[in-house]
Amino acid sequence: MSAPLRPGFWETVPLAEMTVPEWEALCDGCGKCCMLKMEDEDEPELIAYTNIACRLFDEKTCRCTSYDLRSTLVPTCIRLTPDSIGEARPWMPSTCAYRLLAEGLPLPDWHPLKTGDPNSVHATGNSMQDGTVPEYEVDEDDWYDYVVEGGH
């Protein structure tokens, strides 16, 4: 059994000082990070998000089906750590708790840590639940047809 989370830890504890359970609890379960993204060749700071899901993504739970092996099975999967946030931030969704806290911003009101409900991210429409296409069904030349958000 893991140690309990400190009350309001996300408001007081720096990312680098969080326990592993606290770090993992920051994930709201939206699944947006598991969507394939495209970088503009002319403007690399512009990232286009698609609704094309990584082959390990479970659309019902919005979780990785092989979380512990994800970096081995999908070499391009970014293993987020306090040290990698700076490099990964442009690829992270604008609502991502890791990104928000790294930028000194608060968590959204619908975040499960604030609501106490792990389904609040889905109930408020802030997840990729039931709205994705598996990557093996889309030819890479057609990715632009699946862009849902861009320009972070």
Beta strands, then each sheet from edge to edge (+ up, - down):
strand 1: 35-39
strand 2: 47-53
strand 3: 57-58
strand 4: 63-64
strand 5: 133-134
strand 6: 147-150
sheet 1: 1+ 2- 5-
sheet 2: 1+ 2- 6+
sheet 3: 3+ 4-
end
